[in-house]
């Protein structure tokens, strides 16, 4: 696919005299949100844009995460664009490869492939205040210029490896779930899996079928509810090809998921019912009371990401799978040493340890109009106005930025209104014949004070430690409300909160 990608849009973007009739737009990342941005720009009549993607193909997290069992936690008919439904999903919860193929078909249908530059890693992004343009440097030294910079890398793009002494001394194979090594055959091997969150509960049942021994190291248990996944029959697919039935099914899924958001309100009936469901799921599959005790979380339901799985608990019951809850002391050349002095021998170590959710500031030398880095601006926790615009960073937009994450539904329900918001801002700037648009510092600060006040009273501020939080306790990932509340907030742009220069 890479050979077929045109570089013409980049040449137009790089013209310093601004002779193009449209502003140049650079989109960073070719995942679900970046592709949605590109499609809607195209549909709105914009052609002078390019998507820069460091990987060898489009897909974002669905390109990176190819570990055995990788699957979406949201029903496929909801985890697809509202403007491009797919009645042919094979299962209720689509596997990774099927999602990636769906994205490729969308890119081809809407003419996005000529705008895509693969294997292109951005190393610097500086706003040139004198010229009112973003200067984007890619690995190899090429510099691109654009009026607008839209970052759609998302929070789950930079793998986080565990900070455990001796990892480099291990003599076997080490891999992260998002950097899976398909050349390594686990048949007959002893595998140590560090972490028990979303990727682990999908991965462990799969590798337990091949590995001789799987040792799972759990630091904190997770609330797990049944997935209830199944394949669609051909008759069901035919029904879903009827536009009315397809839309109705999506609406049903939407409101089911929105109602699940109520289970995050501690002490309410939905929360009690959700806990009961999770506990029944645990009792049904784990007969040993002592093991159930270490698998039952002691924090509020929803404080950490709630996982969905039908086969994780049964996998732990297999004779070749062991759950270890003793703290890891260090890694030796032969395996994992725990604090009780036991050595757990391993041929391979799999790190199912998630992502650096604010990795954007660490991955790229990112600087606004004053020269301040994004890392410095986010030193006390990532924040933005509606999760999208950042003071001191003109003509810059984030998709799935700070506090736009969701623990109950499809991220695309947040992405699509964000994309519309960005296009409204670009059009307004062009109509006013101004060079730059930037959110005011006080508007961003006021928005985030209100947001953090809501979050402090929520389940996410109840005291558990999670990847939703900065080390200082600030919740920087999750949006505290329903998706329809967020969509309503973005329906119109309050341009009084912005500066036009």
N, C-alpha and C positions, 0 to 999 in steps of 0.2 A: 504493500500500500504506500510505503514511503516514497517510492520512485515516482508515483503518479501525482504527488502533491506539487502544486504550482507554487512558485516563489514570487509571482508577480505582485500580490498584495503587499508583500514586504517592501518591495522596491518603491511602491507608491507611498507607503507609510514613511519611508526614510527620506522623502523629499523635504529639505529644510525650509523651502520657501512657502510651504503650505499651499501649493498650487492646485492640489486636489480639491474638487468641489465638495467633498465630504471630509469631516474630521477623521484622522486615522485613529483606529481603535485596536488595542492589543488586549487579547484575552489570555490569561495565564491558566493553563490546565484544560485538558480535553476530557474531563469527567462528565457526569450527568449535568452538573450546573453549567459548566463551560459550553457544552454542546447546546443546551437550552438557550443560553445567551446568544450564541452564534445563529441559531435557527431564527430566533425572534428578531435579531438585528436584520437578518436577510429579509424576513417577511415585512419588516418596517421600511424596507427600501435602502438599507445601508449595505454597501459592498466593500468599503475600504476598511476591512478588519482582517486580523490574522489571529489564529490560535497557536500559542507556543506550548508544546508538550514535551517534557523531558524523556518520556518513555517512548518505546518503539511502536505504540499503537494507541488509539483512543480507548477510553473506558475508565480512566482514573482508578478508583479503588477496585473496579471490576477488571482492570488490566493487571493491577498489582497482585490482588489476592486470588491466587489460583490453587491454594492448598486443598487437599482432598476434603470434600464436603462443603466447600464455600457456597453460601446460599444467602439470599436476602431474608431479613427478619420481618419484612412487610409484605403482605400479599401482592403478587405481581401486578394485578390489575389496578392497584393503587400506586405501585412503584413504577409507573410509566407516565409519560407526558399526557396531560389532559387533551391536548390537541392531536395526539397520535396514539390512540388506543391500540392494543395488540390483543385480538381475541384468541390468538393461537398459543398463548403460554401453555407449557406442558403440565405445569403443576400450580398449586395455590401459591407456593413460595418458589420463585424461580431460582435455578442454580446460576452460578457465576457466568458460565460460558454462554448461557442463553441470554442473559442481560447484556453481555458485551455484544452479541450478535444483533440484538435489538437496537443498540446504540449505533452500530455500524450501518444498519439499514436506515435509521433516521438521518445520519450524516449524508448518506448517498441520496436519499429521497429529496432532501431540502438543499442540496448543492453545497454542502459544507466542506467536502474533501479538498477542493482547491484552496481553501483558506487555512489549511492545517499544515503546520510545520512540526514534524516529529523529531525525536532525538535532539531536541533543542532545549538546553537547560539555561535558565536565567540565573545569573550570578549577581547582577546589580540592577537596581531600579531607583533612579534618582530623578526628582522633579527639578527641572531647570526653570527657576523662577523668572529669569531674564527673558526666556523665549516662550514661557508658558507651555512647555511640552515635557512629556516623560522621556527620559533617556534610558533605554533598556539594553543592558549588556548581556550577551549570551556567551556561554563557554566557547572559547575559541577567539573571543575578542570582538566579534561583530556588534555594532551598536545600532539599535533601531530607535526611531523617534515616533511618538504618537501623542495625540491630544488627550486621549483617554486610556487609562490602564484599569482593566477589570480583572481582579484576582478570583479565580474559582477553584483554587487548589483544595479547599475544604479542610476540615479538621483532622481527617484520617488519611493523611498522605505521607507523613514522615515517621517511619517505624521507630519505636522506642525499645532499646535493648535493656535488659535488667542490669543494674549496677551491682554486680556480684564479683568479689575478688576471685581472681584465677581463671576467669572466662577465657582469656587468651592462651592459657596453658593447656586447655582441654585438647586431647589428642584426636578426638573424633570429629564428626561433622556438627557444625552449629548453624542453624538457620532460623530466620524470623518467619512467622506465618505469611507475612505480606511479601516475602522474598523467597518463595518456595523453590527448592532445588529438586526438580522432577527427575534429574539424573540419578538421584540417590534412592536405591531400593531398600525399603525398610523390612522386607521379608526376612524373618529370622533374626532381626536386630533387637537390641534393647534400647528403648527410646525414653528419654526424660523430657517431659513437657512442663515448662515453667509457666504458670498462669492458668486460670480457669474461667476466663471471661468469654466473650462472644465467639471469637475464633476458635478457642479451645474446645468449647462444647460441640462445635461442628466437626472439628478435626479428630478428636480423640476416638469417637466411635468408628471412624474410617480406618485410622492406622492400627487400632486394636485388632482389626481383622487380618492384618499382615504381620505385624511385629511379634516377636517372640515374647517381649515384655514391654509394657508401657507403665512408666512411673509418673504419676501426676502430682505436681507440687502446688498445693493450694495455700495461698496466704489468707484470703478472705473468701468465704462462700458467697454465692449469688442466689437471689431469688430466681427460680426457674419455673415457668408455666408451660403447659403442653403446647406444642406447635400445631398438632392436628393437620399435618400436611398430607396431601394425596394428589395423585395425578388426575387431570381432567380427562373425561371420556371424549370420544369423537363427537358424540351427540351433544355434550355440554359445550364443546367448542363451536358447533354449528349454531347453538342457541346464542352464544355470546357474540357471534358475528352479526346478529341482528342489532343495529345501533341502539334501539330503545332498551333492549335487554342488557346490552353491554354497559350503557350509561347507568341503568338502574342498579346493576350489580356493583359498579364502582361507587355509587352514592351509598349503597348499603354498607360496603366496606368502610367508606369514609366515616359514617356516623358510628359504626361499631368501634372504630379506632378512637374517635373523639370521646366516646363514652368511657373508653379505657383510661383516658386522662383523669377521670374522676377518681380512679383507684389510687392516685398519688396524693389525694387529700386525706391525710392521716386522721383516723378516728371515724371516718364516714363509713356508711354501709358498703359502698363500692370498694373501699380499701379493705374492709374486713372480708368481703367476699373474695377479693383477689388473693389475700393471704391464705384463706381457706383453700382456694384452688391450688396454690403452690404447695401447701403442706400436704394435701391429699395426693398430689402428684409425687411428692417425695416419699410418702408412706407406701404408695402403690408399688414403687419400683425398688425401694431400699428397705428390706425387711429387718436389718440389723439396727436396733435402737441407738447403739453407740455411734455407728456410722451416720445415721440420720442426724444425730446431734451436731456433728462437725460440719454437716452439709447445710444446716439450717442457719441462715443469717440472723444476727442479733440487732440489725439496724432496721429502720423503717422501710417498708416496701416502696420502691421507686427512688430511694436516695441514691443508689447506684443503678446502672442500667439493668433493667429486668430482661432476663434471657428467655428464649423460647427454644425448647428442644423436646423431642419425643424419645431420643435414644442415648442421651448422655448418661442419665442414671443407670439404665440397663448396661451400658458399657462398663461402668465402674464395678458392676457385679461380676464381670468376666474374670476367670481365674488368672488371666495374664495381665490384669490391670490392678495397680496398687495406688491408693490415695495417700499422700504424705502431707501432713499438716504441720510438722515440725519445721521451724525456721531454717532456711538454707544458710549454712555458715560460709562456705566457699566452694569453688569448683577445683577439682584436681584433674590431672591428665586422664584419669580413668572414670570420672563421673562426678556426682554431686554429693558433697559432704553436708550433712545437716548438723544442727547445734547439739544433738545428742551423741555425736561422734560416729554415727552410722554413715558408711559410704554406699551410695546407690550407684552401682556400675552402669555405664551407658555407652553405647556406640554412637549415639547422636543426641543432641540437645535441641529441642524446639522451643523457641521463645514466643509464647502467645501472650505477649506483654503490651500489646496495644500500640498507641501512637503518641507522639508529642503534638498535642492538639493546637499549640500556638507555634508550630514549627516554621511558619512563614517568616517570622522575624529572625529565626536562626538560619534558615536556608539561604536567604538572600540579603545582600547589603541594601537595605531598603531605607530611603531617606526622603523626607518631605521638603517643602519649600524653604524651611528655615535651616535645613541640613540635619535636623534631628532624626535619629534612626527610629524605625518602628519598634525595635527592641527596647529602646529607652522610653518611648511613649507608652509601651505596654509593660514596663518593669513591675508595676503593681497589679498586673492582670490585664488581659486583652479587653478592650472596650471599643465600641463604635456606636454611632447613631443609628438606631434600628438594626444594628449589626452590620451596617453597610458602608457608612462613610466615616472618615476619621479626620478630626481637626488637624490642620497643618499639612494635609495630604490632598491637594486639589485634584479634581478630575479623576479621582480614584474611588473605585467601588469594590466592595467585598461581596461575594456570594457565599452564603452559609458562613458568615463571619461570627464574631463573638455574640453569644446569647441568642442564637437562632437555631440551636440544636433542639431536637425533639426526642423524648423518650417513649413516645406512644404511637407515632404515625410516620407517614412517608415524608422524607426531607423535601421531596419535589413540591409538596404543598406550600413550602416556604420559598423554594427557589423560583417558582413561576411568578409570584407577585413581586419578588425582588427584581427579576428581569424586566418586568413591566415598569417598575420604579426607575431603574437605570435608564431605560429608553426615554421616559418622560423627562428626566433630568437633562439628557443629551439634547433632546429636541428644544427644551426651554432655553438652554444655553445658546443654541444656534439661533433661535427666534430673537433673543435679546441682543445677539451679535456681541456677546462677551467672550473672553478667552478662557476663563476658568470659573469653576463652581466649587465651593468648599464649605463644609458644615462649620458653623460657629462653635468655638470652644464651649461656651456656656450652654448652648443647645445640647451638645453631646453630653456634657457633664450633668445637666438637669435630667436628661433622658435616663442616664445610667444610675443616678441617685434613686429615681423612682423604681427602676428595674431591680436594683439590689435590695431595696426595701421590700419589694414583693418577694424576692427570692429568699430573703432572711427569714420570712415567715412560712416558707414552703418546706416540703419534704427534703429538698436539696440543701437547705440550710440547717438540717436537723442534727448535724454533727458527724456524719460518716465521712470518711475520706474517699474521694473518687476522682476520676479523670475529668469530671465536670468542673473541678475546682482548681484555682491557683493555690500555690503553697501557703499563701496568706489567708486562705479561707474564702476568698472571693469566688463566687460561682460565675464562671466566664464562658460556659458552653451552652447551658440550657436556657430555653425561653420558658417563662413560668406559666404561660397560658395555653389556650387552645389555638389550633392553626387558623381558625376563622377569625380569631381576635387579631392575630398578626396580620392576616390578609387585609382586614378592615383598616388597620393602622397604616398600611402602605397604599390604600386606595387612592389617596391624593397626596401630593408632595407639598409640605408646608415650606415654601421657598423663603419665608421670613427667617427660617433657621439656617439659611445659607448666605454666603457672601458671593457676589458676582464681581469679578475683577476684569 
